[in-house]
């Protein structure tokens, strides 16, 4: 029987200390998109949260972000320029200090780069079209620009290697640019980058190839590469279903020796409407036997994680690791009963939540929420955040309407 404390070795030789993964979570801690002290405090506190920690989605291109910002100087992180390398090197070092692996998630946010217009940047998309919820101009990428975005993923991968990360995760989920190219809803192109299902696969496949080429040239042999995907895009319209996304994953894993596939799910045991099997089970034939599968989705306790492990190789946790950054260590040491499962003002300090995360999860309207959130409502801010809010116990509020989808 699989146990959360099992050591896991990926196909290229990297070994992690347990089957737990910290899922990538936006911290809104970037200072001009660069790592800040808030960023370092947050990740430094999570060096024992899991065998592998995936650092939040990080922009590979200047026009690829920022996606959301809760304050003018607290943005999404980026790695599209060498100026970001010193800070990212510190993040990697902080996460690796106790022997766990640090992975950097790479993204171009596409139409979701909703803070970019405020910085005078162009928001890039596969196809020019109207989105009812978007009130800023969009630019349809030319074929040459698409080729450059692919190269930008490769350049970002090289910087991640230089910074000392143990791997990268290609973010092909959550409505960002890679998913936008794969989606029939948002990709209406008639060139090589869109049209048929096969052509809508071309951009994600080109990104994977570029990343793998850079890794093989510059990275240590055991460098980890993963790909994250949302199994379905079904809202008022259908961008794709699991029938199509499993085809994409099979093409990726048949042609490129990735270490893992990461399914972004609302619930770890979620099922599509037309199957009695879970997404985790349905993707396993496409993933194959060499790459590992990671699933995430409302895993809030050790019991949840053990239950999820019945379906997969590794289990990612998100909000639970915001509350208690030592979950992995406690489970490894047989102290699962000591895991803290509710947020509180005291735990906010102990867990080194960034001001952006404090503001987000102290909002009474935030969903999904942190258990115990009513104890931190007083920490919610409007206007600029005073850095002494927690220290002095003062409070006001900050309107997060623009921050949420």
Secondary structure, DSSP 8 states (H G I E B T S, - for coil): ---TT--EE-TTS-EESSSEEE-------BBTTB--HHHHHHHHTTTTS-SEEEEEEEESSGGG----EEETTEE--B-SSGGGHHHHHHHHHHHHTTS-EEEEEEE--GGG-TTGGGGT--EEESS----TT--S-EEE--HHHHHHHHHHHHHHHHHHHHTT-SEEEEEE-TTSHHHHHH-TTT----STTSSSHHHHTHHHHHHHHHHHHHHHHHS-TT-EEEEEEES-EESSSEEE-HHHHHHHHHHHHHHS--SEEEEE-SSTT-B-TT-SSBHHHHHHHHHTTTSEEEEESS--SHHHHHHHGGG-SEEEESHHHHH-TTHHHHHHTT-GGG---S--HHHHHHTT--HHHHHHHTSTT-SS--TTGGGGGGG--SSS--TTHHHHT-------GGG--
